[in-house]
Amino acid sequence: MTKEQLEAKLDELKSDYVRIQEDLEKLVFVGGRESSAEEQLIRLEKEIAEVREQLEEVE
């Protein structure tokens, strides 16, 4: 991937992370099932770390 593609992917992942984090806060507030959202956040954190590593290699 090019640097621009990696940056776009990173922006997308960050946006997804914020959205899911907000959803998780709502689930906690209403007493919903939050484990799925937490798992998604963990997965996104790993993906973000991987993309950042790839960006460092490209630069």
Jmol script that loads the backbone (N, CA, C; Angstrom):
load data "model"
ATOM      1  N   MET A   1       0.834  -1.186   0.000  1.00  0.00           N
ATOM      2  CA  MET A   1       0.000   0.000   0.000  1.00  0.00           C
ATOM      3  C   MET A   1       0.879   1.249   0.000  1.00  0.00           C
ATOM      4  N   THR A   2       0.343   2.277  -0.598  1.00  0.00           N
ATOM      5  CA  THR A   2       1.063   3.539  -0.597  1.00  0.00           C
ATOM      6  C   THR A   2       0.830   4.268   0.727  1.00  0.00           C
ATOM      7  N   LYS A   3       1.635   5.283   0.956  1.00  0.00           N
ATOM      8  CA  LYS A   3       1.501   6.074   2.177  1.00  0.00           C
ATOM      9  C   LYS A   3       0.107   6.682   2.262  1.00  0.00           C
ATOM     10  N   GLU A   4      -0.405   7.186   1.147  1.00  0.00           N
ATOM     11  CA  GLU A   4      -1.729   7.803   1.127  1.00  0.00           C
ATOM     12  C   GLU A   4      -2.817   6.788   1.446  1.00  0.00           C
ATOM     13  N   GLN A   5      -2.686   5.576   0.918  1.00  0.00           N
ATOM     14  CA  GLN A   5      -3.661   4.526   1.192  1.00  0.00           C
ATOM     15  C   GLN A   5      -3.631   4.129   2.666  1.00  0.00           C
ATOM     16  N   LEU A   6      -2.435   4.045   3.223  1.00  0.00           N
ATOM     17  CA  LEU A   6      -2.308   3.690   4.639  1.00  0.00           C
ATOM     18  C   LEU A   6      -2.900   4.779   5.526  1.00  0.00           C
ATOM     19  N   GLU A   7      -2.661   6.034   5.167  1.00  0.00           N
ATOM     20  CA  GLU A   7      -3.222   7.141   5.944  1.00  0.00           C
ATOM     21  C   GLU A   7      -4.742   7.145   5.868  1.00  0.00           C
ATOM     22  N   ALA A   8      -5.284   6.853   4.687  1.00  0.00           N
ATOM     23  CA  ALA A   8      -6.738   6.786   4.527  1.00  0.00           C
ATOM     24  C   ALA A   8      -7.308   5.629   5.353  1.00  0.00           C
ATOM     25  N   LYS A   9      -6.630   4.493   5.333  1.00  0.00           N
ATOM     26  CA  LYS A   9      -7.063   3.338   6.127  1.00  0.00           C
ATOM     27  C   LYS A   9      -7.025   3.681   7.619  1.00  0.00           C
ATOM     28  N   LEU A  10      -5.981   4.361   8.060  1.00  0.00           N
ATOM     29  CA  LEU A  10      -5.848   4.751   9.457  1.00  0.00           C
ATOM     30  C   LEU A  10      -6.988   5.700   9.858  1.00  0.00           C
ATOM     31  N   ASP A  11      -7.298   6.657   9.009  1.00  0.00           N
ATOM     32  CA  ASP A  11      -8.407   7.578   9.288  1.00  0.00           C
ATOM     33  C   ASP A  11      -9.728   6.825   9.401  1.00  0.00           C
ATOM     34  N   GLU A  12      -9.932   5.858   8.519  1.00  0.00           N
ATOM     35  CA  GLU A  12     -11.155   5.054   8.547  1.00  0.00           C
ATOM     36  C   GLU A  12     -11.251   4.247   9.842  1.00  0.00           C
ATOM     37  N   LEU A  13     -10.148   3.628  10.233  1.00  0.00           N
ATOM     38  CA  LEU A  13     -10.128   2.832  11.465  1.00  0.00           C
ATOM     39  C   LEU A  13     -10.379   3.702  12.687  1.00  0.00           C
ATOM     40  N   LYS A  14      -9.779   4.876  12.717  1.00  0.00           N
ATOM     41  CA  LYS A  14      -9.988   5.792  13.840  1.00  0.00           C
ATOM     42  C   LYS A  14     -11.449   6.222  13.918  1.00  0.00           C
ATOM     43  N   SER A  15     -12.048   6.491  12.775  1.00  0.00           N
ATOM     44  CA  SER A  15     -13.456   6.880  12.735  1.00  0.00           C
ATOM     45  C   SER A  15     -14.341   5.745  13.265  1.00  0.00           C
ATOM     46  N   ASP A  16     -14.063   4.531  12.822  1.00  0.00           N
ATOM     47  CA  ASP A  16     -14.806   3.365  13.308  1.00  0.00           C
ATOM     48  C   ASP A  16     -14.634   3.202  14.810  1.00  0.00           C
ATOM     49  N   TYR A  17     -13.419   3.423  15.299  1.00  0.00           N
ATOM     50  CA  TYR A  17     -13.125   3.273  16.721  1.00  0.00           C
ATOM     51  C   TYR A  17     -13.961   4.255  17.540  1.00  0.00           C
ATOM     52  N   VAL A  18     -14.003   5.503  17.109  1.00  0.00           N
ATOM     53  CA  VAL A  18     -14.767   6.521  17.831  1.00  0.00           C
ATOM     54  C   VAL A  18     -16.253   6.171  17.816  1.00  0.00           C
ATOM     55  N   ARG A  19     -16.755   5.727  16.669  1.00  0.00           N
ATOM     56  CA  ARG A  19     -18.172   5.378  16.553  1.00  0.00           C
ATOM     57  C   ARG A  19     -18.532   4.231  17.496  1.00  0.00           C
ATOM     58  N   ILE A  20     -17.705   3.202  17.522  1.00  0.00           N
ATOM     59  CA  ILE A  20     -17.981   2.049  18.376  1.00  0.00           C
ATOM     60  C   ILE A  20     -17.833   2.422  19.848  1.00  0.00           C
ATOM     61  N   GLN A  21     -16.885   3.282  20.146  1.00  0.00           N
ATOM     62  CA  GLN A  21     -16.706   3.734  21.523  1.00  0.00           C
ATOM     63  C   GLN A  21     -17.960   4.480  22.002  1.00  0.00           C
ATOM     64  N   GLU A  22     -18.528   5.308  21.140  1.00  0.00           N
ATOM     65  CA  GLU A  22     -19.764   6.010  21.489  1.00  0.00           C
ATOM     66  C   GLU A  22     -20.916   5.028  21.669  1.00  0.00           C
ATOM     67  N   ASP A  23     -20.983   4.024  20.799  1.00  0.00           N
ATOM     68  CA  ASP A  23     -22.005   2.986  20.937  1.00  0.00           C
ATOM     69  C   ASP A  23     -21.852   2.243  22.257  1.00  0.00           C
ATOM     70  N   LEU A  24     -20.622   1.954  22.627  1.00  0.00           N
ATOM     71  CA  LEU A  24     -20.354   1.254  23.881  1.00  0.00           C
ATOM     72  C   LEU A  24     -20.831   2.079  25.068  1.00  0.00           C
ATOM     73  N   GLU A  25     -20.574   3.374  25.033  1.00  0.00           N
ATOM     74  CA  GLU A  25     -21.030   4.243  26.116  1.00  0.00           C
ATOM     75  C   GLU A  25     -22.551   4.206  26.245  1.00  0.00           C
ATOM     76  N   LYS A  26     -23.252   4.185  25.106  1.00  0.00           N
ATOM     77  CA  LYS A  26     -24.708   4.097  25.133  1.00  0.00           C
ATOM     78  C   LYS A  26     -25.157   2.757  25.704  1.00  0.00           C
ATOM     79  N   LEU A  27     -24.483   1.669  25.310  1.00  0.00           N
ATOM     80  CA  LEU A  27     -24.835   0.349  25.816  1.00  0.00           C
ATOM     81  C   LEU A  27     -24.648   0.266  27.325  1.00  0.00           C
ATOM     82  N   VAL A  28     -23.573   0.836  27.814  1.00  0.00           N
ATOM     83  CA  VAL A  28     -23.314   0.837  29.254  1.00  0.00           C
ATOM     84  C   VAL A  28     -24.420   1.618  29.965  1.00  0.00           C
ATOM     85  N   PHE A  29     -24.810   2.745  29.389  1.00  0.00           N
ATOM     86  CA  PHE A  29     -25.821   3.602  30.004  1.00  0.00           C
ATOM     87  C   PHE A  29     -27.171   2.881  30.106  1.00  0.00           C
ATOM     88  N   VAL A  30     -27.556   2.151  29.062  1.00  0.00           N
ATOM     89  CA  VAL A  30     -28.864   1.482  29.064  1.00  0.00           C
ATOM     90  C   VAL A  30     -28.793   0.050  29.580  1.00  0.00           C
ATOM     91  N   GLY A  31     -27.592  -0.390  29.939  1.00  0.00           N
ATOM     92  CA  GLY A  31     -27.446  -1.743  30.479  1.00  0.00           C
ATOM     93  C   GLY A  31     -27.476  -2.825  29.416  1.00  0.00           C
ATOM     94  N   GLY A  32     -27.023  -2.494  28.227  1.00  0.00           N
ATOM     95  CA  GLY A  32     -27.015  -3.462  27.130  1.00  0.00           C
ATOM     96  C   GLY A  32     -25.797  -4.364  27.164  1.00  0.00           C
ATOM     97  N   ARG A  33     -25.737  -5.253  26.188  1.00  0.00           N
ATOM     98  CA  ARG A  33     -24.617  -6.193  26.075  1.00  0.00           C
ATOM     99  C   ARG A  33     -23.429  -5.481  25.446  1.00  0.00           C
ATOM    100  N   GLU A  34     -22.408  -5.272  26.219  1.00  0.00           N
ATOM    101  CA  GLU A  34     -21.283  -4.466  25.760  1.00  0.00           C
ATOM    102  C   GLU A  34     -20.076  -5.283  25.324  1.00  0.00           C
ATOM    103  N   SER A  35     -20.089  -6.593  25.533  1.00  0.00           N
ATOM    104  CA  SER A  35     -18.908  -7.406  25.231  1.00  0.00           C
ATOM    105  C   SER A  35     -18.553  -7.388  23.744  1.00  0.00           C
ATOM    106  N   SER A  36     -19.551  -7.380  22.885  1.00  0.00           N
ATOM    107  CA  SER A  36     -19.297  -7.360  21.441  1.00  0.00           C
ATOM    108  C   SER A  36     -18.598  -6.059  21.036  1.00  0.00           C
ATOM    109  N   ALA A  37     -19.066  -4.950  21.570  1.00  0.00           N
ATOM    110  CA  ALA A  37     -18.451  -3.659  21.251  1.00  0.00           C
ATOM    111  C   ALA A  37     -17.018  -3.609  21.774  1.00  0.00           C
ATOM    112  N   GLU A  38     -16.799  -4.161  22.955  1.00  0.00           N
ATOM    113  CA  GLU A  38     -15.447  -4.179  23.517  1.00  0.00           C
ATOM    114  C   GLU A  38     -14.514  -5.010  22.640  1.00  0.00           C
ATOM    115  N   GLU A  39     -15.007  -6.144  22.146  1.00  0.00           N
ATOM    116  CA  GLU A  39     -14.196  -6.988  21.258  1.00  0.00           C
ATOM    117  C   GLU A  39     -13.853  -6.251  19.967  1.00  0.00           C
ATOM    118  N   GLN A  40     -14.812  -5.501  19.442  1.00  0.00           N
ATOM    119  CA  GLN A  40     -14.561  -4.728  18.225  1.00  0.00           C
ATOM    120  C   GLN A  40     -13.505  -3.658  18.470  1.00  0.00           C
ATOM    121  N   LEU A  41     -13.562  -3.015  19.643  1.00  0.00           N
ATOM    122  CA  LEU A  41     -12.562  -1.995  19.974  1.00  0.00           C
ATOM    123  C   LEU A  41     -11.169  -2.611  20.057  1.00  0.00           C
ATOM    124  N   ILE A  42     -11.067  -3.764  20.662  1.00  0.00           N
ATOM    125  CA  ILE A  42      -9.774  -4.446  20.776  1.00  0.00           C
ATOM    126  C   ILE A  42      -9.228  -4.794  19.396  1.00  0.00           C
ATOM    127  N   ARG A  43     -10.105  -5.295  18.526  1.00  0.00           N
ATOM    128  CA  ARG A  43      -9.695  -5.637  17.158  1.00  0.00           C
ATOM    129  C   ARG A  43      -9.223  -4.389  16.410  1.00  0.00           C
ATOM    130  N   LEU A  44      -9.959  -3.291  16.562  1.00  0.00           N
ATOM    131  CA  LEU A  44      -9.581  -2.056  15.887  1.00  0.00           C
ATOM    132  C   LEU A  44      -8.260  -1.506  16.414  1.00  0.00           C
ATOM    133  N   GLU A  45      -8.040  -1.621  17.712  1.00  0.00           N
ATOM    134  CA  GLU A  45      -6.767  -1.168  18.281  1.00  0.00           C
ATOM    135  C   GLU A  45      -5.601  -1.919  17.645  1.00  0.00           C
ATOM    136  N   LYS A  46      -5.763  -3.220  17.442  1.00  0.00           N
ATOM    137  CA  LYS A  46      -4.709  -4.021  16.811  1.00  0.00           C
ATOM    138  C   LYS A  46      -4.506  -3.597  15.361  1.00  0.00           C
ATOM    139  N   GLU A  47      -5.613  -3.375  14.648  1.00  0.00           N
ATOM    140  CA  GLU A  47      -5.507  -2.957  13.249  1.00  0.00           C
ATOM    141  C   GLU A  47      -4.835  -1.592  13.137  1.00  0.00           C
ATOM    142  N   ILE A  48      -5.192  -0.679  14.024  1.00  0.00           N
ATOM    143  CA  ILE A  48      -4.586   0.657  14.015  1.00  0.00           C
ATOM    144  C   ILE A  48      -3.083   0.544  14.251  1.00  0.00           C
ATOM    145  N   ALA A  49      -2.686  -0.291  15.199  1.00  0.00           N
ATOM    146  CA  ALA A  49      -1.261  -0.479  15.484  1.00  0.00           C
ATOM    147  C   ALA A  49      -0.534  -1.051  14.262  1.00  0.00           C
ATOM    148  N   GLU A  50      -1.162  -2.002  13.586  1.00  0.00           N
ATOM    149  CA  GLU A  50      -0.545  -2.600  12.392  1.00  0.00           C
ATOM    150  C   GLU A  50      -0.367  -1.568  11.284  1.00  0.00           C
ATOM    151  N   VAL A  51      -1.383  -0.750  11.061  1.00  0.00           N
ATOM    152  CA  VAL A  51      -1.298   0.265  10.003  1.00  0.00           C
ATOM    153  C   VAL A  51      -0.234   1.302  10.362  1.00  0.00           C
ATOM    154  N   ARG A  52      -0.159   1.661  11.626  1.00  0.00           N
ATOM    155  CA  ARG A  52       0.889   2.618  12.039  1.00  0.00           C
ATOM    156  C   ARG A  52       2.282   2.036  11.798  1.00  0.00           C
ATOM    157  N   GLU A  53       2.458   0.757  12.073  1.00  0.00           N
ATOM    158  CA  GLU A  53       3.748   0.108  11.798  1.00  0.00           C
ATOM    159  C   GLU A  53       4.064   0.144  10.319  1.00  0.00           C
ATOM    160  N   GLN A  54       3.067  -0.146   9.502  1.00  0.00           N
ATOM    161  CA  GLN A  54       3.271  -0.117   8.055  1.00  0.00           C
ATOM    162  C   GLN A  54       3.626   1.295   7.588  1.00  0.00           C
ATOM    163  N   LEU A  55       2.982   2.295   8.177  1.00  0.00           N
ATOM    164  CA  LEU A  55       3.292   3.682   7.821  1.00  0.00           C
ATOM    165  C   LEU A  55       4.738   4.025   8.161  1.00  0.00           C
ATOM    166  N   GLU A  56       5.208   3.554   9.312  1.00  0.00           N
ATOM    167  CA  GLU A  56       6.582   3.812   9.708  1.00  0.00           C
ATOM    168  C   GLU A  56       7.567   3.177   8.723  1.00  0.00           C
ATOM    169  N   GLU A  57       7.215   2.001   8.222  1.00  0.00           N
ATOM    170  CA  GLU A  57       8.094   1.311   7.270  1.00  0.00           C
ATOM    171  C   GLU A  57       8.146   2.063   5.949  1.00  0.00           C
ATOM    172  N   VAL A  58       7.024   2.669   5.556  1.00  0.00           N
ATOM    173  CA  VAL A  58       6.950   3.380   4.283  1.00  0.00           C
ATOM    174  C   VAL A  58       7.727   4.694   4.365  1.00  0.00           C
ATOM    175  N   GLU A  59       7.697   5.322   5.524  1.00  0.00           N
ATOM    176  CA  GLU A  59       8.345   6.629   5.672  1.00  0.00           C
ATOM    177  C   GLU A  59       9.806   6.479   5.838  1.00  0.00           C
TER     178      GLU A  59
END
end "model"
wireframe off; spacefill off
backbone 0.3
color backbone group
